[in-house]
Amino acid sequence: MKFEITDPRALALSSADPRMGLLIRFIGDLEIRIESDPFVSLVRSIISQQISVKAAATIRGRVLEVTGAFTPEAIHQQEDEALRTAGLSAAKVVYLRDLCSRILAGQLDFNLFPSLTNEEIIQALTAVKGIGRWTAEMFLIFAMGRYDVVSNGDAGLQRAARWLHGLEERKDKKYLEQISHLWTPYGAIAGLYLWEAINCGAVDGSDNLEHWIFISGDRAAGTTRQ
């Protein structure tokens, strides 16, 4: 999905937080990958834990070859050894089995999620072995399209928030908590732009937002990324 800087949500963010607005205009449009299948989203998250993007993609492919499909039934019926041979750790096999078992037993029903609050969904997901709050928050954003989520437990976002607003260093590293109220109800979109600032080297390669724009040279505020 393409998120454009002319989107009303981007304009609202820019109005509420001019520094975020400058970042949005300078980075430009974003491509956001939304996973339409909630189960697949969680399977991908569990497989990806603590390994590189490339390794996760390889293992997902091998698991899919073994199971034939990413469904609770297909994964649940596989022997542990088959899943381990595909590249899953013993812990991740346990996590996937717990997820599948809860779904098959009706303890976790994705059909109910649209009527639940963010916190209710987080509580339901974190009851599953191997799913923590951060994973549940990513699920809310990238599987349910809920953009009012701010992941305060994300160290990268905390660092980027400090960079964006030039905040003084804190021992508790709680920088998002100081400014994220400005982004309500589109905190996740602000987070996407902060992640992009990290990914392109801006946060760790410059002192602040203005410094990054200055050293970027041939890029001009208001352009979009191709």
Residue, then its C-alpha position, 0 to 999 in steps of 0.5 A: m500500500k502506498f502512503e502519500i504525503t498528501d494523505p489527510r493523516a499525514l497532513a494532520l500529523s504535520s499540523a500537530d507536529p511541524r518537525m514530524g511534518l518536515l520529516i514526512r515531506f523530506i522522506g516522501d511517500l512510503e510503501i507499507r506492506i499490510e498482511s491480510d491474513p492475521f494467522v500468516s502475519l503471526v507466523r511470519s513474526i514468530i519465524s523472524q524472531q532474532i534472525s536476519v530478514k534473509a534467513a527468515a525468508t529462507i526458513r519461511g520458504r522451507v516451512l511452506e514446502v513442508t506444510g503446503a500452506f500457512t494454516p493452523e491445520a497444516i502446521h499443527q499436523q506436522e511432526d516436530e522433526a519436520l519443522r525443525t528440519a525446515g530450520l525452526s528452532a525448538a522454541k519456535v516450534v513450541y510457539l507455532r504449536d501453541l498458536c495453532s492449538r489456541i486457534l483450533a480450540g477456539q481460544l483465539d478468534f481473529n473474527l472477534f478482533p475488529s470489535l476489540t480494543n487495541e489493548e484487548i487484542i494485545q492481551a489476547l495475543t500475548a497469551v500465546k507463547g512467544i508473542g510479546r507486546w512488541t509483536a502484538e503492536m506490530f500485528l495491530i499496525f501491519a495486520m489490522g491497519r490500526y494507526d493509533v499505535v505507538s510502540n514505546g518498547d521499541a528502542g529504535l523509535q525511542r532513539a529516533a524520537r529523541w533525534l527528531h525533537g532534539l531532546e535531552e538525554r534521559k536515563d530511562k530513555k523515554y523520549l516517545e512518551q514526551i512527544s507522542h501525544l502530538w501524533t494522536p490518533y496516527g502514532a503508527i504513521a509517525g512511527l513508520y516515518l521514524w523507522e524510515a529515518i533509521n533505515c536510511g541512516a538519518v538518525d545514526g548518521s546526523d545530529n538532528l533533523e536539520h543536520w540530516i537535511f543539510i548533509s543530504g545535499d541534492r534532496a529537497a524538502g517536499t520531494t518523494r522517494q521513488 
